[in-house]
Amino acid sequence: MKESQKQIKLEKQQTPEGQWQKDNADALRSLNEYVRKHGLPLEKHRQF
């Protein structure tokens, strides 16, 4: 990874959004795994 990319990643982690992602990483992984296995919740009701 280039030094500039490392710096951008570090700066992103220091934002409130980046901190939220870090704090909730386990929940996000769990949700993504659920969607991979079972599809989107309420997908049968989608109009598009």
GIPEUR-V293048 format. One record per backbone hydrogen bond with DSSP energy under -0.5 kcal/mol. NH is the residue of the N-H (numbers start at 1). CO is the residue of the C=O. If there is no record, write none. Layout:
nh co
NH CO
NH CO
This chain:
nh co
6 2
7 3
8 4
9 5
10 6
11 7
12 8
13 9
14 10
14 11
15 12
18 12
19 15
20 16
21 17
22 18
23 19
24 20
25 22
28 24
29 25
30 26
31 27
32 28
33 29
34 30
35 31
36 32
37 33
38 34
39 35
43 40
45 42
46 43
